[in-house]
């Protein structure tokens, strides 16, 4: 990867993020001016992407972005109306460009057409656009053909394509490869035979498949079906046949009023009300800075914060004639800095539903392609993650979901035979666990084939015969580099990306990937990613001379000024007797002689009667909002989620779930000692 | 102990600041300091095999490229030792787990710190916990 492009990649990530958010707006019912503003924004985004790609020499990417820009241009000019299926296609286009950008970033070569998968849909969209004033309807772009082939059609041929589709005739393509010596006679014979089945619209030059010699042609014919048996084809002459355009995709509004046989262009659809450009105020967009610039600002702010802390310490050590006044000013400055830091953090964060919104169209499209109905549900979309993480997580995430549909879910007939519902289920849940964001991808499919994983493991020398590995070991094996139970990657999950690559990408983010499954019941893929920073509301407590923060979401009750208690005692809370353990014992600090305050900790989001412990502390200090920074991997300490820089040093923020575990362990050790 | 640090492995050398001790710190890590807006782990020399507690306070912090801070007392300067000055570390030498070779020059025995070995060692400490 060329690091000199870092700013450009960051800019592109931002543009894609904006595009996803704007497309999400278009999915909801909106007033016309909001729709127009959204389309204008998408037009500008694709225009910028086109320009940036062209500048960097990625011409294929630039062409694809230009194609998308053209569609948005048709929309903003009122020639194409925003519908659900249109937004879905555009979303697929944006996703394809985004995936293409990720590949470019990894240094992969450019494909011929980034939008190949939705070429047909894009062609239909262009074809169905209301003609410009004075223009005629042209449905040629509905043909599923490369742009060069479309350009080769004459004016007359274009008119025929339009007329024949309007008259509900499908258009097929028959690709043939003919011998150099006899191609003229053979082409004539085949054209005549095909002409007998329908209207032969055009004969286009075609690419000769690898390994064949001769001249290749594509015969474009309009007829209900192509009867290959009736064609005088010689062995090896036929390359392929394909449906190039389906007349059912032409809206009935376009066909109405047309005789169905006329070659004339249809009358333009009724004039859509012209959408006026919205007033400027409605086009105001939220300021978005590239992630790298936000990071630079944060680092600068951090340095200012440290200077403030030093100045504050000096003032405390050397009080001047102004008394407490400068210190009060310093406190105000601290509050101001925290507010700016929170605003910067906010600029870095996006809701997880942005990630979910990228998955939904892909699942719909895969469900259609595989013929597997999928019920997709999301939970936890309101949580936030860093924008930079969103870009890096998208591809591994999409791959995992693709895998679940491709390999996990059974076809409907197999599901029915197993007594399952016809539709497969994929449930994606996001939750915050301590310093990690956890994503669970569950499906109710067939589960991992552990027998096949085992035999493949033996084949690769990763397992020994007769070793009887545990299911956990076998699931882990599926994440090993180069491990694949399929000799050839399937078209869906293939793309040269295996689970090991997904694992590597997740681990590069400091995260973990964990697989589990049950035969015929389904699989669970758990992905944990550490948050590098967050603003956390905490209860501040003092313990062993240090200040700690406990996230308020896990605090059930706070008690101060109680009789002296010791670790291992029981305390009554809401009529329940709870075990008490000192925070010192949990963190391996010297144990106190007794404590008069405790905090009741419970599992976040769990039922009230689930695991809870009274955590003994030396002093309750109050609550506060803290800017939490995660600890680097080498400094991970049990029970600590991260730290927050404070004037008096680092305030450690506890990981409540881990502290609960440490408290239980400590209590068990006490019991064992007795 | 006198050490050699390859300049290519160094991000920079900064003035020493107070290390925030980590409760329940992992072996090999003393605590953290703020460096470029992030926490930087600081090595605990005393936890390394063959490592020793430095006398007096550290005067500086050498920041390695793999984001690890090494408290150091002072810098001697830079040298470009000839190949004949080098010898391998004995297998029995406890520092072999984090040192790549020993260079003898001007009566000084300088151990060349190997960041890759050191990080691997710290990770092993973590796994053994």
Interface residues (C-beta under 8 A of the other chain):
Chain A: X295 X298 X299 X302 X303 X306 X544 X546 X587 X588 X589 X629 X630 X631 X632 X634 X635 X636 X637 X638 X639 X640 X643 X645 X649 X650 X652
Chain B: X18 X20 X22 X23 X24 X25 X26 X28 X29 X31 X32 X34 X36 X37 X38 X39 X40 X41 X67 X68 X119 X122 X123 X126
